[in-house]
Amino acid sequence: MPHHDTTALSGVIQHVFAHRFTVEAGGGTHLADLGPKGAEAFPLVAGLHVDIEGERRPSEIKVTRIAAESREPVHIQHKKPCHPPGDKRPDMPADPSRVLEAVKAAGWTPSGDLRRKPKHFEVLARQAGGAWAELHVDFGGTIYKNKSPDPTKWAAALA
């Protein structure tokens, strides 16, 4: 996972978009993200003067702490993505046939629909006619995540 610089700002909330908001600070406008749970813990209101700290990403600031006068500061922990231990996915070309072979070798029957992501494939599969599962498989063929499939995401394959 790339390292992101920590930043701190003090400014006024201009616009609120669910758990994201813009802050006017230091002569510029900054997009910040509290995450859904952070927005529940610290309701956002346009015009509120806030102090924020967080990781500066290319597109936004992932807020880890937010405070305002007459409010308790809130610390936010953002969920980290689930990747194989040590995030040592093989650096190799994406080969759907390799992924399908690995899924079948592990005893799964894939639906045939693969969804390519930047560093893995998502595969809808099931074992012995059981319930469907969404498998995340790296380019080397390692299944590192198994979760319940989202019915809207996989609607065509589950029909």
Secondary structure, 3 states (H helix, E strand, C coil): CCCCCEEEEEEEEEEEECCEEEEEECCEEEEEECCHHHHHHCCCCCCCEEEEEEEECCCCEEEEEEEECCCCCEECCCCCCCCCHHHCCCCCCCCHHHHHHHHHHCCCEEEEEEEECCCEEEEEEECCCCCCEEEEEECCCCEEEEECCCCCCCHHHHC
